[in-house]
Amino acid sequence: MKICPTCRKTYPDDNLNFCLEDGTVLTLAADDPPATVMMSQPRPTNPTPMMGSQPTMQSSYGNQPQYSMQPPPKKSSKTWLWVVGILGILLLLCGGTGVVGLIFYSSQNNRAGGYPTPTPNNRGGINSSVTPTPSPSTSGEPETIDLSLWVKESSVWGTTEMSGDEFRMAAKQKGYYYVLVAPEEYSTDGAATKVTVRNVDDANSSLGYGLIFHSSPTPLTKDYAFLIDTKKKKYRVVRHEPSKETSMVSWTNSSAIKEGSAENVLEARDKGTTIELYINDQMVTTIKDLYGYPDGVPGLYSGDGAKIGFKKLEIRK
């Protein structure tokens, strides 16, 4: 049996080398029971908890989002074999010098949840002065979600701010994506979900940025993401499971995308068994709705540290 020296979680699989909670290198468990760990808030009581979980901030306040962050999908599950080999060579060549830094790099890039403790934006209180807003209308008029209520004063991994009427968010670390989703009362089921997106600094982003829809209120456990890259004028569609991002539509060129820091409008129209995806009112692709979360919610996605501006996150029933 192995144990995480940071969070004290134990694992019966002796072949596992890294903690699935915070990425710390596991050690062999001692005979003594692990020390009690004090949590700053109770764990979520979702009936289908995440595997390798990335904890989320549970909220009952109107437009307050729930936050999560992930690294990009790994190309191979055998990366640690290469790391072990490199460590062996370094030990032979330099008598162990410099190995500590390499071990730290390895542990950081093999974390299941994508971040160490404390987890980003998931602990600590919510501003109790926030006034809840009404649930989305079913009258046929679009319901616009107030993104100004999604701003957090500080975060370990992501940044959020308002600039005029534009909500801006970014992952603090390149190679990661940062996701926010709305509370459960904002369902995208059977609706047209739309958002205006802008790459503020025309920055590179190999992961893209854009609209989350049909998402579990717990981020990155079950959802779709419709993403664009304005520098390359491409789009893609992915879906999420706990600690996993799966491509549904690979990067595809589209003349519908406006380049640079221009605004682009992304829209997902739920047609029952299929979902139509639009860029600036031009349909670019459709997908079958096989993996969406029932009564799922909308959200926002920003990848690779690019600062992305969002406006007019709307749901029309």
GUVO-503027 format. One line per 2 residues: their letters; for each residue x negated, y, z of N, C-alpha, C. Coordinates in steps of 0.05 Angstrom, whole numbers, plus 5000, padded with zeros to 4 digits. Atoms other than C-alpha are relative to their C-alpha. Layout:
BEGIN
a = X,Y,Z,X,Y,Z,X,Y,Z; ...
This chain:
BEGIN
mk = 4983,4976,5000,5000,5000,5000,4982,5025,5000; 5014,4975,5001,4977,5071,4984,5017,5023,5012
ic = 4986,4977,4987,4994,5138,5017,4989,5026,4989; 5009,4973,5008,4991,5211,4996,4991,5015,5025
pt = 5010,4986,4977,4947,5249,5045,5012,5027,5005; 4987,4974,4998,4986,5313,5031,5028,4999,5011
cr = 4972,5001,4992,5060,5295,5036,5006,4975,5016; 4998,5025,4983,5049,5226,5071,5020,4980,4988
kt = 4982,5019,5013,5094,5190,5021,4984,4975,4993; 5014,5025,5005,5075,5116,5015,5011,4987,4974
yp = 4993,5014,5024,5075,5073,4952,4990,4971,5002; 5008,5029,4998,5076,4996,4951,4982,4992,4976
dd = 5015,5008,5024,5044,4995,4881,4971,5009,5003; 5029,4993,4997,4968,4992,4891,4987,5009,4975
nl = 5012,4991,5025,4957,5007,4818,5006,5030,4995; 4994,4971,5002,4986,5078,4827,4978,5016,5013
nf = 5023,4985,4990,4931,5130,4835,5007,5028,5009; 4993,4972,4993,4968,5196,4842,5028,5001,5011
cl = 4974,4996,4987,5026,5220,4884,5020,5010,4980; 4979,4991,5018,5091,5227,4845,5014,5026,5009
ed = 4988,4975,4990,5112,5286,4889,4982,5024,4994; 5017,4977,5002,5051,5331,4887,4974,4996,4985
gt = 5023,5004,5017,4997,5298,4845,4974,4994,5015; 5024,5005,4985,4947,5287,4902,4990,4971,4996
vl = 5011,5027,5003,4899,5228,4894,5008,4983,5025; 4991,5017,4979,4928,5170,4935,4977,4986,5014
tl = 5019,5015,4984,4889,5134,4990,5013,4975,5011; 4989,5024,4988,4897,5066,5022,5014,5007,5026
aa = 4985,4993,4976,4949,5069,5077,4988,4987,5024; 5010,5011,4974,4926,5060,5149,5023,4985,5013
dd = 4979,5016,4986,4963,5015,5198,5020,5017,5015; 4982,4982,4985,4991,5075,5236,5021,5011,4982
pp = 4979,4988,5017,5058,5103,5211,4993,5029,4993; 5006,4973,5009,5055,5169,5172,5012,5020,5019
at = 4990,4979,4983,5064,5233,5210,5025,5012,4988; 4975,4988,5009,5131,5268,5207,4994,5026,4985
vm = 5004,4976,5016,5134,5322,5154,5024,5018,5003; 4978,4982,4996,5176,5383,5169,5007,5014,4973
ms = 4991,4987,5025,5217,5408,5109,5012,5027,5007; 4988,4974,4996,5237,5480,5102,5029,5001,4994
qp = 4972,5001,5004,5305,5460,5077,5007,4971,4994; 4993,5028,5005,5344,5394,5069,4996,4994,4971
rp = 5002,5009,5028,5334,5353,5007,5028,5002,4987; 4974,4999,5014,5389,5360,4954,5014,4973,5003
tn = 4984,5024,4997,5445,5309,4962,5013,4992,4975; 4990,5008,5026,5454,5296,4888,5004,4970,5001
pt = 4996,5029,5000,5485,5226,4880,4982,4985,4982; 5019,5013,5018,5435,5212,4825,4974,5015,5002
pm = 5024,4985,4995,5369,5239,4853,4979,4995,4978; 5020,5002,5020,5310,5252,4807,4978,4980,5007
mg = 5023,5018,4996,5254,5202,4798,4975,5017,4997; 5024,4984,5001,5185,5231,4812,5006,5029,5004
sq = 4983,4976,5001,5226,5290,4832,4985,5026,5000; 5007,4973,4997,5216,5363,4820,5023,5014,5015
pt = 4979,4989,4983,5256,5394,4878,5012,5025,4987; 4987,4977,5012,5306,5448,4860,5012,5017,5022
mq = 4988,4982,4981,5336,5508,4895,5030,4998,4996; 4971,5002,5001,5409,5494,4910,5013,5027,5008
ss = 4988,4974,4996,5453,5555,4907,5030,4999,4997; 4971,4997,5003,5526,5573,4917,5008,5028,4993
yg = 4996,4972,5005,5518,5645,4898,5003,5006,4970; 4994,4990,5027,5552,5665,4832,4981,4992,4979
nq = 5018,5004,5022,5499,5672,4779,4972,4991,5008; 5027,5008,4992,5439,5651,4821,4993,4974,4986
pq = 5008,5024,5014,5401,5600,4779,4987,4980,5018; 5017,5020,4987,5365,5537,4800,4975,4997,4983
ys = 5025,4998,5013,5292,5533,4784,4985,4973,4998; 5018,5023,5001,5244,5479,4760,4979,5006,4980
mq = 5022,4996,5019,5179,5473,4723,4988,4973,4994; 5011,5026,5008,5146,5417,4684,4976,5005,4982
pp = 5021,5000,5020,5083,5403,4646,5011,4989,4974; 4990,5012,5025,5090,5383,4573,4998,4970,5002
pk = 5001,5029,4999,5102,5309,4559,4972,4989,4994; 5026,5011,5004,5040,5266,4564,4999,4982,4976
ks = 5003,5016,5024,5015,5232,4501,4993,4971,5007; 5007,5027,4993,4989,5171,4538,5000,4997,5030
sk = 4999,5006,4972,4999,5139,4605,4974,4988,5010; 5026,5013,4992,4927,5112,4605,4978,5021,5002
tw = 5020,4979,4997,4892,5180,4613,4981,4994,5022; 5017,5005,4977,4866,5158,4680,4977,4981,4994
lw = 5021,5019,5008,4825,5102,4647,4976,5016,4989; 5022,4983,5010,4785,5155,4609,4987,5016,5022
vv = 5011,4985,4978,4777,5196,4672,4980,4983,5016; 5017,5018,4985,4749,5136,4709,4974,4995,4985
gi = 5024,5005,5016,4700,5122,4652,4982,5024,5000; 5017,4976,5000,4676,5194,4650,4987,5004,5027
lg = 5011,4999,4973,4667,5193,4726,4976,4982,5003; 5022,5019,4998,4623,5132,4720,4976,5010,4986
il = 5023,4989,5015,4579,5164,4667,4987,5023,5015; 5011,4977,4986,4572,5228,4707,4984,4991,5025
ll = 5014,5010,4976,4553,5188,4769,4972,4990,4993; 5026,5011,5009,4498,5153,4730,4981,5022,4992
lc = 5017,4980,5011,4472,5216,4696,4991,5021,5020; 5007,4978,4981,4475,5267,4753,5003,4993,5029
gg = 5000,5008,4972,4478,5227,4816,5024,5010,5015; 4976,4992,4985,4548,5249,4832,5006,5030,4998
tg = 4996,4972,5001,4539,5324,4819,5022,5008,4981; 4979,4990,5017,4600,5359,4792,5024,4982,4998
vv = 4978,5018,5002,4646,5300,4802,5025,5010,5014; 4977,4991,4985,4690,5334,4853,5019,5017,4983
gl = 4983,4984,5018,4714,5386,4802,5015,4984,4980; 4987,5016,5020,4730,5333,4752,5024,4985,5012
if = 4978,5014,4986,4772,5294,4802,5024,5019,5005; 4979,4981,4996,4811,5357,4818,5015,5005,4974
ys = 4988,4996,5026,4824,5369,4744,5018,4977,4993; 4984,5024,5007,4849,5298,4735,5025,5000,5017
sq = 4976,5001,4983,4896,5302,4794,5020,5021,4992; 4982,4979,5008,4925,5367,4770,5015,4993,4974
nn = 4988,5006,5026,4940,5339,4700,5014,4974,5000; 4985,5025,5000,4971,5274,4722,5022,5000,5021
ra = 4978,4998,4981,5023,5300,4771,5026,4994,4987; 4974,5007,5011,5091,5271,4759,5019,5023,4999
gg = 4982,4978,4998,5127,5333,4781,4990,5026,4988; 5012,4976,5014,5080,5384,4750,4992,5022,5019
yp = 5009,4979,4982,5064,5423,4813,4994,4989,5027; 5006,5009,4973,5034,5416,4882,5020,5013,5020
tp = 4983,4986,4980,5070,5434,4947,4986,5025,5008; 4971,4998,5000,5100,5483,4962,5010,5002,4971
tp = 4989,5000,5027,5144,5474,4901,5010,5027,4992; 4994,4973,5008,5161,5535,4859,5029,5007,5005
nn = 4973,4988,4997,5221,5577,4880,5021,4982,5012; 4981,5018,4990,5253,5519,4916,5003,5000,5030
rg = 4999,4999,4971,5241,5536,4988,5002,5029,5009; 4996,4973,4991,5261,5596,5028,5029,5009,4994
gi = 4972,4992,5003,5327,5634,5031,5006,5014,4975; 4990,4984,5022,5369,5666,4978,5011,5026,5011
ns = 4991,4974,4991,5386,5739,4983,5030,4999,5007; 4972,5004,4992,5451,5736,5023,5017,5024,4993
sv = 4985,4976,5008,5471,5806,4998,5012,4997,4972; 4990,5004,5027,5485,5778,4928,5030,4995,5001
tp = 4971,5004,5001,5559,5783,4912,5007,4979,4979; 4993,5020,5020,5586,5720,4877,5018,5013,4978
tp = 4984,4991,5023,5616,5732,4808,5021,4979,4993; 4979,5019,5007,5679,5700,4780,4990,4978,4982
sp = 5006,5022,5018,5677,5633,4745,5007,5008,4972; 4996,4993,5028,5676,5634,4669,5030,4999,4992
st = 4972,4998,5009,5741,5654,4635,5007,4977,4981; 4991,5020,5019,5782,5603,4596,5019,5013,4980
sg = 4981,4985,5017,5820,5658,4558,4991,5001,4971; 5011,4998,5026,5776,5651,4496,4980,5023,4997
ep = 5019,4978,5000,5736,5714,4512,4973,4989,5011; 5026,5010,4990,5661,5703,4522,4995,5009,5029
et = 5008,4993,4973,5637,5701,4594,4969,5004,5000; 5029,4993,5000,5569,5736,4601,4989,4997,5028
id = 5013,5006,4974,5525,5711,4658,4981,5023,5007; 5016,4978,4991,5492,5767,4697,4972,4990,5007
ls = 5027,5010,4996,5418,5750,4690,4984,5016,5020; 5015,4984,4980,5396,5806,4737,5000,4987,5027
lw = 4998,5014,4975,5418,5761,4794,4980,4976,5001; 5018,5023,5002,5367,5709,4771,4971,5008,5008
vk = 5027,4991,4994,5306,5752,4789,4992,4992,5028; 5012,5007,4974,5262,5725,4845,4977,5019,5005
es = 5021,4981,4994,5215,5772,4882,4972,4987,4996; 5026,5013,5003,5159,5720,4881,5004,4970,4994
sv = 4999,5028,5007,5145,5650,4855,4972,4990,4996; 5027,5012,5003,5086,5603,4856,4993,4996,4971
wg = 5007,5009,5027,5092,5581,4784,5012,5017,4978; 4987,4984,5021,5138,5629,4746,5004,5029,5008
tt = 4993,4972,4995,5153,5703,4739,5027,5006,4988; 4974,4990,5009,5221,5735,4732,5002,5029,5007
em = 4997,4972,4996,5237,5808,4724,5022,5011,4981; 4982,4986,5018,5287,5856,4693,4985,5024,4988
sg = 5011,4976,5014,5264,5908,4641,5023,5012,4984; 4976,4990,5012,5324,5951,4624,5022,4980,5002
de = 4979,5021,4999,5379,5902,4604,4989,4973,4992; 5012,5025,5009,5329,5847,4587,4988,4985,5024
fr = 5011,5018,4980,5314,5789,4635,4975,4987,4989; 5025,5011,5010,5242,5766,4627,4990,4978,5019
ma = 5010,5022,4984,5212,5700,4651,4976,4987,4985; 5024,5013,5012,5147,5662,4640,4989,4980,5021
ak = 5016,5017,4983,5109,5603,4668,4974,5013,5006; 5026,4987,4994,5047,5627,4704,4977,4985,4988
qk = 5022,5017,5009,5005,5570,4677,5005,4991,4971; 4998,5009,5028,4992,5556,4603,5002,4969,5000
gy = 4997,5029,5002,5013,5485,4583,5023,4990,5017; 4976,5008,4985,5075,5485,4628,5024,5015,4989
yy = 4976,4986,5007,5147,5503,4616,5016,5005,5025; 4985,4991,4977,5191,5540,4665,5029,5002,4993
vl = 4972,5002,5007,5266,5527,4667,5017,5010,5023; 4979,4991,4981,5325,5561,4702,5027,4992,4989
va = 4973,5007,5009,5397,5536,4699,5020,5013,5019; 4978,4986,4986,5463,5566,4721,5013,4981,5020
pe = 4985,5017,4982,5507,5540,4778,5021,4984,4985; 4983,5020,5013,5557,5485,4764,5026,5011,4990
ey = 4975,4990,5009,5617,5530,4753,4999,5011,4971; 5003,4990,5027,5588,5553,4686,4996,4977,4980
st = 5002,5024,5017,5604,5492,4643,4998,5008,4970; 5003,4996,5029,5582,5490,4569,5015,4978,4985
dg = 4986,5022,5013,5626,5429,4555,5023,5011,4983; 4980,4990,5018,5670,5443,4494,4998,5029,4994
aa = 5003,4971,5003,5642,5514,4490,4979,5006,4979; 5022,4988,5015,5598,5557,4446,4983,5015,5019
tk = 5018,4988,4981,5537,5577,4486,4979,5015,4984; 5017,4983,5016,5495,5635,4461,4981,5017,5018
vt = 5018,4982,4986,5434,5676,4483,4982,5014,4979; 5018,4984,5017,5390,5730,4452,4972,4997,5012
vr = 5027,5007,4992,5315,5712,4456,4980,5018,4987; 5021,4983,5012,5253,5755,4446,4973,4993,5012
nv = 5028,5005,4991,5178,5739,4450,4988,5028,5004; 5006,4972,4993,5159,5803,4486,4973,5009,4989
dd = 5027,4993,5009,5084,5803,4469,4991,4986,4975; 5006,5016,5024,5088,5760,4406,4977,4980,5006
an = 5021,5019,4991,5047,5708,4445,5003,4972,4988; 4999,5028,5009,5029,5638,4424,5015,4983,5021
ss = 4987,5019,4982,5072,5582,4453,5005,4975,4985; 4997,5026,5014,5063,5511,4429,5025,4985,5009
lg = 4977,5013,4989,5122,5490,4473,5026,5013,4991; 4976,4985,5008,5171,5544,4450,5015,5012,5023
yg = 4984,4986,4981,5226,5582,4486,5028,5002,4989; 4973,4999,5010,5301,5586,4483,5021,4992,5019
li = 4975,5005,4987,5368,5559,4505,5002,4971,5011; 4993,5025,4988,5384,5503,4554,5031,4997,5000
fh = 4971,5004,4998,5455,5473,4549,5006,4971,5008; 4991,5026,4990,5495,5414,4576,4980,4989,5020
ss = 5020,5008,4980,5447,5412,4635,5013,4993,5026; 4994,5005,4972,5454,5381,4703,4994,5026,5016
pt = 5007,4977,4983,5457,5436,4757,4973,4997,5013; 5027,5005,4991,5392,5403,4780,4982,5001,4975
pl = 5015,4996,5025,5342,5428,4727,4983,4976,4992; 5018,5019,5013,5305,5381,4680,5005,4971,5008
tk = 4993,5027,4994,5342,5318,4701,5017,4988,4977; 4984,5009,5023,5391,5315,4642,5010,5025,4986
dy = 4992,4976,5015,5399,5369,4588,4990,4999,4972; 5011,4995,5026,5385,5393,4518,4986,5028,5001
af = 5013,4973,5003,5337,5451,4499,4997,5005,4971; 5002,4990,5028,5342,5489,4433,4979,5022,5000
li = 5023,4983,4996,5274,5522,4425,4989,5011,4973; 5011,4988,5025,5240,5568,4374,4971,5009,5006
dt = 5027,4988,4999,5169,5593,4359,5000,5021,4978; 4997,4979,5020,5174,5661,4325,4974,5005,4985
kk = 5025,4995,5015,5100,5664,4306,4998,4981,4976; 5001,5019,5022,5107,5601,4264,5026,4996,4985
kk = 4973,5001,5012,5181,5610,4247,5010,4971,4999; 4991,5028,4997,5198,5540,4272,5019,4997,5023
yr = 4983,5007,4978,5250,5509,4317,4997,4970,5006; 4998,5028,4993,5257,5443,4354,5022,4996,5021
vv = 4980,5007,4980,5307,5406,4399,4989,4978,5017; 5010,5020,4981,5288,5366,4461,5022,4994,5020
rh = 4983,5006,4977,5324,5332,4518,4982,4992,5023; 5016,5005,4976,5301,5322,4589,5012,4978,5017
ep = 4994,5019,4978,5301,5266,4640,4980,5008,5022; 5020,4994,4979,5264,5269,4707,4972,4995,4991
sk = 5028,5001,5007,5191,5284,4691,4995,4991,4972; 5003,5009,5028,5202,5271,4617,5014,5018,4981
et = 4988,4984,5021,5214,5313,4555,4998,4984,4974; 4998,5017,5023,5237,5275,4493,5009,5017,4976
sm = 4993,4985,5024,5238,5305,4423,5024,4987,4985; 4978,5010,5016,5304,5299,4385,4998,5010,4971
vs = 5006,4988,5026,5287,5346,4327,4972,5012,5002; 5027,4990,4999,5213,5357,4314,4998,5029,4989
wt = 5004,4973,5010,5185,5426,4298,5007,5001,4970; 4990,4998,5027,5219,5448,4234,5000,5030,4992
ns = 5000,4972,5011,5209,5511,4191,5028,5010,4995; 4974,4988,5005,5268,5559,4186,4996,5029,4993
sa = 5000,4972,5009,5275,5624,4147,5020,5017,5016; 4981,4986,4984,5331,5642,4195,4987,5015,5024
ik = 5014,4988,4977,5280,5660,4249,4987,5026,4993; 5013,4974,5003,5258,5732,4256,4973,4999,5014
eg = 5027,5002,4990,5183,5739,4267,4993,5020,5022; 5012,4981,4980,5141,5772,4321,5017,5003,5024
sa = 4985,4995,4975,5177,5805,4379,5029,5008,4994; 4972,4993,5007,5243,5814,4342,5019,4981,5016
en = 4980,5016,4986,5307,5789,4375,5011,4978,4982; 4987,5022,5014,5335,5721,4354,5023,4990,5017
vl = 4977,5010,4985,5404,5695,4374,5002,4970,4995; 4997,5029,5001,5408,5621,4390,5028,4992,5011
ea = 4973,5008,4993,5475,5586,4395,5003,4970,4997; 4993,5029,5001,5499,5515,4411,5030,4998,5001
rd = 4971,5003,5001,5571,5498,4391,5007,4971,5004; 4992,5027,4994,5599,5436,4423,5026,4993,4985
kg = 4977,5009,5017,5645,5400,4373,5010,4973,5009; 4990,5026,4990,5659,5339,4416,4978,4979,4999
tt = 5021,5021,5002,5615,5283,4390,4974,5011,4988; 5024,4988,5011,5566,5330,4355,4997,5029,5011
ie = 5006,4972,4991,5533,5397,4372,4986,5014,4976; 5011,4984,5021,5519,5449,4319,4982,5021,5012
ly = 5020,4981,4990,5457,5493,4329,4995,5021,4979; 5002,4977,5018,5452,5562,4300,4977,5019,5009
in = 5019,4978,4995,5397,5615,4294,5009,5024,4984; 4991,4976,5012,5422,5685,4279,5024,4994,4981
dq = 4975,5007,5014,5490,5657,4257,4997,4981,4976; 5004,5019,5021,5459,5608,4209,4996,4972,5012
mv = 5003,5027,4989,5469,5534,4225,4974,4987,4988; 5025,5012,5009,5401,5499,4222,4999,4970,5004
tt = 5000,5029,4995,5416,5429,4249,5024,4992,5017; 4980,5011,4981,5465,5385,4286,4988,4976,5014
ik = 5009,5023,4985,5454,5332,4339,5025,4986,5011; 4979,5015,4987,5498,5277,4367,4998,5004,5030
dl = 5000,4996,4971,5519,5289,4439,5001,4973,5014; 5003,5026,4987,5493,5224,4470,4988,5002,5027
yg = 5015,4999,4976,5453,5250,4528,5007,5024,5018; 4993,4976,4984,5488,5314,4554,5012,4992,5026
yp = 4989,5003,4973,5508,5321,4626,5030,5008,4999; 4971,4993,5000,5585,5320,4634,5004,5026,5015
dg = 4995,4974,4988,5609,5391,4648,4974,5014,5007; 5026,4988,4995,5536,5413,4642,5000,5030,4998
vp = 5002,4970,4998,5512,5485,4650,4979,5010,4982; 5021,4988,5017,5470,5533,4609,4975,5008,5016
gl = 5025,4991,4987,5399,5556,4624,4981,5011,4980; 5021,4988,5016,5335,5586,4598,4974,4985,5003
ys = 5025,5015,5002,5268,5556,4578,4978,5018,4989; 5023,4985,5010,5200,5590,4571,4975,4983,5004
gd = 5023,5018,4999,5137,5552,4554,4973,5014,4995; 5028,4993,5005,5061,5561,4554,4992,5028,5010
ga = 5008,4975,4988,5059,5624,4596,5008,5025,4984; 4991,4977,5016,5091,5668,4542,5022,5014,5015
ki = 4979,4985,4987,5134,5724,4570,5023,5003,4980; 4977,5001,5018,5203,5715,4540,5023,5017,5012
gf = 4978,4984,4992,5260,5765,4543,5026,4987,4992; 4973,5012,5005,5333,5741,4547,5021,5021,5006
kk = 4977,4983,4996,5398,5779,4540,5025,4985,4991; 4974,5010,5009,5472,5762,4534,5002,4970,4999
le = 4995,5029,4998,5474,5691,4559,5030,4997,5004; 4971,5001,5001,5547,5676,4541,5011,4972,4996
ir = 4985,5025,5004,5596,5619,4543,5028,5008,4990; 4974,4995,5011,5658,5621,4499,5015,4974,4998
k = 4984,5024,5001,5711,5568,4510,5019,4999,4976
